[in-house]
Amino acid sequence: MGNMCSLLSRPAMARLPTGSPREMIETVSEQLGCSATSQEVAAHLDLHDDLQHLRQEFLVPTVADLPPSKTRHNNPTPNPTADLALRDGSEECIYFVGNSLGLQPKNTKKYIDEELEKWAKTGAHGHVMGSRPWAWAENNLEALMANIVGAKPEEVALMNGLTVNLHLLMVSICGNNKPEVVRSPVLKVLSLPPQLAFYKPTPKRHKILLEDRAFPSDHYAVKSQIQLRGFEPSKSSIFLKPRQGEDTLRTEDILSKIEQEGASIAVVMLSGVQYYTGQLFDMEAITRAGHAQGCYVAFDCAHAVGNVELQLHNWGVDFACWCTYKYMNSGAGGLAGAYVHEKHTDTVKPALLGWWGHNLKTRFQMTNVMDLQPGVKGYRLSNQPILLVCPLQASLEIFNKTTMTDLRRKSVLLTGYLEYLLQYHYSRDEADPGKPYVRVITPSDPAQRGCQLSLSFSVPIRAVFKELEKRGVACDMREPDILRIAPVPLYNSFTDVHLFISILGSVLSAHAYSNLVSICTDFHINDPF
């Protein structure tokens, strides 16, 4: 009896069979006496999902809610996205696009309304009143964010947008023990040596290492930073590319490139999770390799934060930036995050200063003498928009009801279940070369991916995308032939995955396939991110 009580006291997910996602799925199907592809397996996994209640914290669009796709010709009367003859419009859509924009937490509107009401009733007094005083509201959230990225609260700041933060962190002033001749009047006022970091190129060490297919904004930021220092981007950039015939980067190739080029690399700057392929990089190994060569190591964590477990502090990452509107659900253009390791607190200072980088205790004394906050807090320029703080608070409070370890545990199984069903139903069939098939370009090793799978189709991608939309599936398309599908553990279910696979089957059926080319119209891609 004691052993049984102990077993039942464990979380339901922990009572599922152990092993790889495939092994767990097949064991469950054997226990249920059904096919591994049966809906019964999805229902059983949902029943044992300790996080299923968190879906109730979000607003999930219905099938009928989904907006129409726009054409590139800006057709003023486009057809509705969903075909209500194919799906019940009152049902919740299958929302697999949290990698682009997370769902809205239900408390978002409440918190925003509270601040609008406070503004209406108290005016300027709202700067120091209420549960979210406008003068320091974001400070109250930084410990929650630090838990998610594996950092200390003092290493995290919530401010600006991702690319703004990336520029601020690369254009910095780095102190050292060497005497310097101070020529800049600005630097004389600050009593800081005129040396630039984190990107401080020298004739021998001036290169930045990044993925060839990094998000465009990262490319633009890197190129402009190199040009700002008077270097040539084509000579000061190193782009990592997969091997011929492969879709993703091998860790050994990344580490080898760092070792080969390390003496000339100033900054290693990679994604935490690659936005196109969904590949999760070995951030710890990359950081260690970069430091061994004397490089700073940074990560764009836009697709990693809230998606995978991060330990930025323990890994020794020098600096990182991220947005919060994807897996962090803060809404389009939401308040971004920045991180600087505490080891740089006394040696790295911002080059561009603003009032909000001043110590809060003396900020309003108006002496015009900067009392700079230590570490990343000193990079703040202006007060953060309170209406952007509200949705981020709503989301962080949901994350605080669980742990990234538990979210990751569910995510591995949820995405593994998606991969299992895709391989079962839509693998390439050499005996039937005319059958449409799907190829997953995301690594099959769960340790090398987050929740996203990037799917390559053998049939016209735009037609598949449009047919999925008509059936109430929200996902996104990337040229030339990729659909990104991201089951998010906070609000997606195993039943969502099973239903998606069923709907995909109807899209790729012989009847639908015969019409794919004819319905493949030239329409605008809905999700740029």
FENKA-V346861 format. One record per residue. N is the residue number from 0. PHI is phi in radians with two decimals (999 if undefined). PSI is psi in whole degrees, 0 to 359 (* if undefined). D_FIRST is the distance of its C-alpha to the first C-alpha in whole Angstrom. Layout:
# FENKA-V346861
{{N;PHI;PSI;D_FIRST} {N;PHI;PSI;D_FIRST}}
This chain:
# FENKA-V346861
{{0;999;319;0} {1;-1.07;317;4} {2;-1.12;321;5} {3;-1.13;317;5} {4;-1.09;320;6} {5;-1.11;320;9} {6;-1.12;315;10} {7;-1.24;338;11} {8;-1.35;347;12} {9;-1.31;153;15} {10;-0.97;147;18} {11;-1.01;319;18} {12;-1.08;325;21} {13;-1.23;342;19} {14;-1.54;358;17} {15;-1.27;161;20} {16;-1.00;153;21} {17;-1.65;171;23} {18;2.07;192;26} {19;-1.22;162;30} {20;-0.92;318;30} {21;-1.06;314;31} {22;-1.12;320;28} {23;-1.12;316;26} {24;-1.11;315;28} {25;-1.24;326;29} {26;-1.16;317;25} {27;-1.06;317;24} {28;-1.12;323;27} {29;-1.14;317;26} {30;-1.11;324;22} {31;-1.46;345;24} {32;1.23;37;27} {33;-2.39;173;30} {34;-1.16;149;32} {35;-1.13;343;32} {36;-1.68;3;34} {37;-1.24;150;33} {38;-1.11;338;33} {39;-1.06;325;29} {40;-1.14;315;28} {41;-1.05;316;30} {42;-1.10;320;28} {43;-1.14;317;25} {44;-1.15;322;25} {45;-1.12;321;27} {46;-1.06;328;23} {47;-1.72;15;21} {48;-1.57;108;24} {49;-1.21;347;23} {50;-1.82;4;27} {51;-1.06;331;28} {52;-1.15;340;29} {53;-1.20;339;32} {54;-1.03;329;34} {55;-1.22;351;35} {56;-1.47;356;36} {57;-2.12;158;39} {58;-1.67;116;42} {59;-1.81;121;42} {60;-1.04;146;45} {61;-1.42;168;46} {62;-1.00;317;47} {63;-1.23;338;50} {64;-1.24;333;50} {65;-1.03;132;51} {66;-1.33;163;55} {67;-1.27;151;57} {68;-1.29;143;58} {69;-1.65;146;61} {70;-1.54;163;64} {71;-1.21;343;66} {72;-1.64;11;69} {73;0.93;48;67} {74;-0.99;121;68} {75;-1.23;345;68} {76;-2.27;63;66} {77;-1.20;160;63} {78;-1.24;148;61} {79;-1.02;149;58} {80;-1.05;307;55} {81;-1.52;140;53} {82;-1.73;107;54} {83;-1.25;354;52} {84;-1.38;343;53} {85;-1.75;330;50} {86;-2.42;147;48} {87;-1.19;119;47} {88;-1.09;339;48} {89;-1.44;347;46} {90;-1.28;153;43} {91;-1.20;140;42} {92;-1.21;166;44} {93;-1.60;104;42} {94;-1.70;97;42} {95;-1.98;34;42} {96;-2.18;28;45} {97;-1.16;345;43} {98;-1.27;347;45} {99;-1.88;313;48} {100;-2.64;120;47} {101;-1.23;161;44} {102;-1.18;160;43} {103;-1.44;123;44} {104;-1.12;142;42} {105;-1.08;330;42} {106;-1.36;355;43} {107;-1.01;307;46} {108;-1.09;320;48} {109;-1.01;313;47} {110;-1.19;320;48} {111;-1.13;316;51} {112;-1.05;323;52} {113;-1.08;319;51} {114;-1.29;324;53} {115;-1.14;321;56} {116;-1.17;320;56} {117;-1.11;319;56} {118;-1.07;315;59} {119;-1.12;322;61} {120;-1.60;331;60} {121;-2.11;348;61} {122;1.02;227;63} {123;-1.10;340;63} {124;-1.11;342;61} {125;-1.11;344;58} {126;-1.07;332;58} {127;-2.21;8;57} {128;-1.98;159;55} {129;1.47;183;51} {130;-1.32;344;48} {131;-2.27;71;50} {132;-1.01;128;53} {133;-1.06;334;55} {134;-1.27;340;57} {135;-2.63;26;53} {136;-1.03;320;51} {137;-1.18;334;50} {138;-1.03;328;49} {139;-1.26;348;46} {140;-1.80;349;44} {141;-1.21;330;45} {142;-1.18;321;42} {143;-1.12;317;40} {144;-1.16;321;42} {145;-1.05;323;41} {146;-1.05;323;38} {147;-1.31;327;38} {148;-1.73;2;41} {149;1.21;52;39} {150;-2.38;171;42} {151;-1.48;148;43} {152;-0.94;324;44} {153;-1.28;352;48} {154;-1.64;359;48} {155;-2.13;138;48} {156;-2.31;143;50} {157;-1.87;116;50} {158;-2.95;152;54} {159;0.98;207;56} {160;-2.02;169;55} {161;-0.99;308;54} {162;-1.21;325;57} {163;-1.03;314;59} {164;-1.12;322;57} {165;-1.07;316;57} {166;-1.11;316;61} {167;-1.06;322;60} {168;-1.35;332;58} {169;-1.43;329;61} {170;-1.67;88;64} {171;-2.37;174;63} {172;-2.04;124;65} {173;-1.92;122;63} {174;-1.45;156;64} {175;-2.65;184;65} {176;-1.59;359;67} {177;-1.45;137;70} {178;-1.17;137;73} {179;-2.19;149;74} {180;-1.51;114;77} {181;-1.54;111;76} {182;-1.74;336;78} {183;-1.47;128;76} {184;-1.09;328;77} {185;-1.11;317;74} {186;-1.23;330;72} {187;-1.11;318;75} {188;-1.07;320;73} {189;-1.41;346;70} {190;1.02;40;71} {191;-2.12;146;69} {192;-1.24;147;70} {193;-1.44;66;71} {194;-2.18;135;68} {195;-1.72;141;66} {196;-2.81;157;62} {197;-1.35;335;60} {198;-1.72;102;62} {199;-2.22;79;65} {200;-1.17;145;67} {201;-2.18;168;70} {202;-0.96;330;72} {203;-1.66;329;70} {204;-2.21;92;66} {205;-2.38;3;67} {206;-1.64;153;64} {207;-2.10;130;61} {208;-1.75;127;59} {209;-2.62;169;57} {210;-1.23;146;56} {211;-1.08;326;58} {212;-1.88;33;56} {213;-1.07;159;55} {214;-1.00;140;55} {215;-0.85;321;59} {216;-1.05;323;59} {217;-1.14;319;58} {218;-1.06;314;61} {219;-1.11;318;63} {220;-1.11;314;62} {221;-1.10;314;62} {222;-1.05;315;66} {223;-1.22;325;67} {224;-1.14;319;66} {225;-1.13;314;67} {226;-1.12;323;71} {227;-1.04;329;71} {228;-1.58;3;71} {229;1.47;17;74} {230;-1.80;165;72} {231;-1.68;119;72} {232;-0.95;324;69} {233;-1.17;336;69} {234;-1.76;344;70} {235;-1.95;10;67} {236;-2.05;138;64} {237;-2.09;123;62} {238;-1.89;126;60} {239;-1.49;127;57} {240;-2.17;146;57} {241;-1.11;160;55} {242;-1.13;158;56} {243;-0.95;127;59} {244;1.48;0;57} {245;-1.96;157;53} {246;-1.76;335;52} {247;-2.20;165;50} {248;-1.48;139;51} {249;-1.50;137;49} {250;-1.00;319;48} {251;-1.12;330;50} {252;-1.28;323;53} {253;-1.11;312;53} {254;-1.15;323;52} {255;-1.14;319;55} {256;-1.12;320;58} {257;-1.09;318;57} {258;-1.16;318;58} {259;-1.21;319;61} {260;-1.84;2;62} {261;-0.93;323;60} {262;-1.13;339;64} {263;-1.84;357;65} {264;-1.63;125;62} {265;-1.52;317;62} {266;-2.40;129;58} {267;-1.62;117;56} {268;-2.31;101;55} {269;-2.08;169;52} {270;-1.33;153;50} {271;-1.29;310;46} {272;-2.16;129;45} {273;-1.26;126;48} {274;-1.13;327;49} {275;-1.48;312;51} {276;-1.61;340;48} {277;1.40;10;45} {278;-1.26;131;45} {279;-1.62;121;43} {280;-1.44;154;45} {281;-1.39;86;44} {282;-1.14;325;45} {283;-1.15;313;44} {284;-1.15;321;46} {285;-1.15;318;49} {286;-1.09;315;49} {287;-1.08;318;49} {288;-1.17;319;52} {289;-1.12;317;54} {290;-1.15;326;54} {291;-1.10;335;55} {292;-1.74;6;58} {293;1.41;19;59} {294;-1.68;150;58} {295;-1.34;148;56} {296;-2.21;127;53} {297;-2.33;157;52} {298;-2.38;139;50} {299;-1.52;109;50} {300;-1.74;23;47} {301;-0.94;318;48} {302;-1.74;7;45} {303;-1.86;322;43} {304;-1.16;130;42} {305;1.37;359;39} {306;-1.97;316;38} {307;-2.29;164;37} {308;-1.30;128;36} {309;-2.05;147;39} {310;-2.38;62;40} {311;-1.01;319;43} {312;-1.19;308;44} {313;-1.13;329;42} {314;-1.33;345;44} {315;1.39;17;47} {316;-0.98;135;48} {317;-1.29;310;52} {318;-2.68;160;52} {319;-2.70;156;50} {320;-2.37;156;51} {321;-2.79;155;49} {322;-1.63;173;49} {323;-2.22;12;47} {324;-1.67;357;47} {325;-1.56;256;45} {326;-1.22;346;42} {327;-1.61;354;42} {328;1.06;38;43} {329;-1.69;3;46} {330;1.60;156;49} {331;-0.96;131;52} {332;1.25;20;54} {333;-1.07;165;51} {334;-1.07;129;51} {335;-1.59;172;51} {336;-2.13;153;49} {337;-2.44;151;51} {338;-2.40;137;49} {339;-2.34;128;51} {340;-1.07;144;50} {341;-1.09;339;50} {342;-1.13;342;52} {343;-1.71;5;55} {344;-0.96;318;55} {345;-1.70;358;58} {346;-2.07;342;60} {347;-2.04;123;60} {348;-2.19;150;61} {349;-1.24;143;62} {350;-1.47;331;66} {351;-1.87;122;65} {352;-1.93;152;65} {353;-2.57;167;64} {354;-1.01;324;64} {355;-1.34;354;60} {356;-1.46;351;60} {357;-1.37;146;61} {358;-0.91;127;59} {359;-1.03;325;58} {360;-1.15;333;59} {361;-2.07;5;63} {362;-1.04;321;63} {363;-1.62;12;65} {364;-1.41;345;67} {365;0.99;45;69} {366;-1.50;347;71} {367;1.10;19;71} {368;-1.98;116;70} {369;-1.14;123;67} {370;-1.88;83;64} {371;-1.21;132;61} {372;-1.18;146;58} {373;-1.29;155;56} {374;1.10;214;54} {375;-1.16;337;54} {376;-1.08;332;54} {377;-1.25;349;58} {378;-1.45;352;58} {379;-1.12;142;58} {380;-1.89;312;61} {381;-2.39;166;61} {382;-1.12;145;59} {383;-1.45;143;56} {384;-1.09;120;56} {385;-1.08;329;54} {386;-1.26;346;53} {387;-1.61;335;52} {388;-1.18;323;50} {389;-1.03;307;48} {390;-1.15;328;46} {391;-1.18;321;45} {392;-1.06;316;44} {393;-1.02;319;42} {394;-1.26;315;40} {395;-1.07;327;39} {396;-1.15;327;37} {397;-1.22;314;35} {398;-1.01;326;35} {399;-1.25;351;34} {400;-1.49;357;31} {401;-2.50;199;29} {402;-2.34;158;30} {403;-1.14;332;32} {404;-1.11;314;30} {405;-1.21;320;27} {406;-1.09;317;31} {407;-1.15;321;32} {408;-1.04;314;28} {409;-1.15;318;29} {410;-1.05;317;32} {411;-1.03;317;32} {412;-1.27;320;30} {413;-1.10;312;32} {414;-1.24;326;35} {415;-1.10;324;34} {416;-1.14;318;33} {417;-1.06;314;37} {418;-1.09;318;38} {419;-1.02;312;36} {420;-1.20;323;38} {421;-1.08;315;41} {422;-1.17;323;41} {423;-1.15;314;40} {424;-1.61;329;43} {425;-2.25;25;46} {426;-1.25;159;46} {427;-1.14;132;50} {428;-1.95;106;51} {429;-1.09;333;53} {430;-1.35;345;54} {431;-2.36;76;54} {432;-1.11;341;56} {433;-1.47;351;57} {434;-1.30;129;54} {435;-1.05;143;53} {436;-2.41;165;50} {437;-2.18;136;48} {438;-2.08;128;48} {439;-1.54;119;46} {440;-1.60;348;48} {441;-1.25;144;45} {442;-0.93;142;43} {443;-1.38;341;40} {444;-1.30;118;38} {445;-0.98;333;36} {446;-1.27;350;37} {447;-2.01;24;41} {448;-2.72;161;40} {449;-1.69;221;39} {450;-1.50;343;38} {451;-1.39;138;42} {452;-2.02;132;43} {453;-1.76;122;47} {454;-1.93;130;48} {455;-1.84;131;51} {456;-1.92;150;52} {457;-1.51;357;55} {458;-2.09;167;56} {459;-0.95;121;58} {460;-1.18;323;56} {461;-1.14;323;57} {462;-1.16;318;57} {463;-1.06;315;53} {464;-1.04;313;53} {465;-1.16;321;55} {466;-1.17;324;53} {467;-1.13;317;50} {468;-1.02;319;51} {469;-1.08;336;52} {470;-1.78;17;49} {471;1.39;28;47} {472;-1.85;124;46} {473;-1.77;111;47} {474;-2.47;191;47} {475;-2.44;160;50} {476;-2.00;142;53} {477;-2.25;128;55} {478;-1.13;146;58} {479;-1.61;339;59} {480;-2.64;33;56} {481;-2.05;134;52} {482;-1.90;132;50} {483;-1.73;123;47} {484;-2.08;120;44} {485;-2.25;93;41} {486;-1.30;114;38} {487;-1.63;126;37} {488;-1.14;338;33} {489;-1.14;325;34} {490;-2.42;355;35} {491;-1.66;154;35} {492;-2.09;168;32} {493;-1.19;330;32} {494;-1.14;323;33} {495;-0.97;315;36} {496;-1.12;314;37} {497;-1.10;319;36} {498;-1.16;321;39} {499;-1.02;315;41} {500;-1.09;320;41} {501;-1.12;316;42} {502;-1.14;319;45} {503;-1.04;323;46} {504;-1.07;321;46} {505;-1.19;327;48} {506;-1.19;320;51} {507;-1.62;6;51} {508;-1.10;163;52} {509;-0.99;319;55} {510;-1.17;313;56} {511;-1.18;321;55} {512;-1.08;324;56} {513;-1.12;340;60} {514;-1.82;359;60} {515;-1.05;313;59} {516;-1.14;320;62} {517;-1.18;333;64} {518;-1.67;0;62} {519;-1.38;84;62} {520;-1.55;165;64} {521;-1.51;91;64} {522;-2.03;161;62} {523;-1.33;138;61} {524;-1.24;127;58} {525;-1.23;321;56} {526;-1.97;107;54} {527;-1.38;349;56} {528;-1.91;*;53}}
